[in-house]
Amino acid sequence: MKHVDDVIFRSEKIVGGSRVLGGAGMSRCTWVGSTIAQYDDPGFGFVVRDAEARRCKVDNCGAHGVRFQDVLVDGLTIAGGLLLEACLFERVTLRGNIGRIVTTPPQSALTAEVRQSLVEGLRAAYRDVEWALDISQANFVDADFYYVPGELIRRDEETQFLLRRESFSGMDVSDLPSYAKIAVDRFEPSPWDSIVAIAPRRSRNFDRRLSELTELRRAGLAE
């Protein structure tokens, strides 16, 4: 594995096609205004594989439609939040202090047909994935992984809660506390029947979020 230390990458744009990036370890590197993406391949042939990033930073960066495979991120400062849109995860570990990170559906600017093909590609790929994400040792500022199957996420059971769609079937969730309701509402855009709701340890609202999600567990609505 090649190693790169203390490098700043600015406005790197790698878009489209089937390709494999990786085989590299990076420490204390920074990416600014950079994107890796593909928008029309339901086979997810754009792959980032066999990579490590330690104590790095991203600023105004994002990814769309990328397959992340055998990746370790140990400490990541995130300026402005990191959107991972329609991405696929296989054996990806996040640990240490991590900024605000969110997984989301395919971009709404794509046609309905293309968006659906990407979702079906995700469904097919996850059938063969033993585990997608390990976030059990990550300390987030904020995090939302509703676009990853919850049962494929390795988690810290004290602060990261598994929710199942069937537990809320026919239930009026409007009376739930605010953070618990936000977590349950994530089922609407998610194609998965289980998601993980997180009380981020580094959030200023950690205690409240943990309390509300713990109440769901006590009510038998979370694991």
KAHU-V647796 format. One record per run of one state. SS is the DSSP state (H for helix, E for strand, C for the rest). FROM is the first residue (numbers start at 1). TO is the last residue. Records with the same first field share a line. If there is no record, write none. Layout:
SS->FROM-TO  FROM-TO
//
This chain:
C->1-1  6-7  11-12  16-18  28-29  33-34  38-45  60-61  65-66  80-81  86-87  99-100  105-111  127-132  141-142  145-149  155-159  169-172  176-177  186-193  199-205  219-223
E->2-5  8-10  13-15  19-27  30-32  35-37  46-59  62-64  67-79  82-85  88-98  101-104  133-140  143-144  153-154  160-164  194-198
H->112-126  150-152  165-168  173-175  178-185  206-218
//
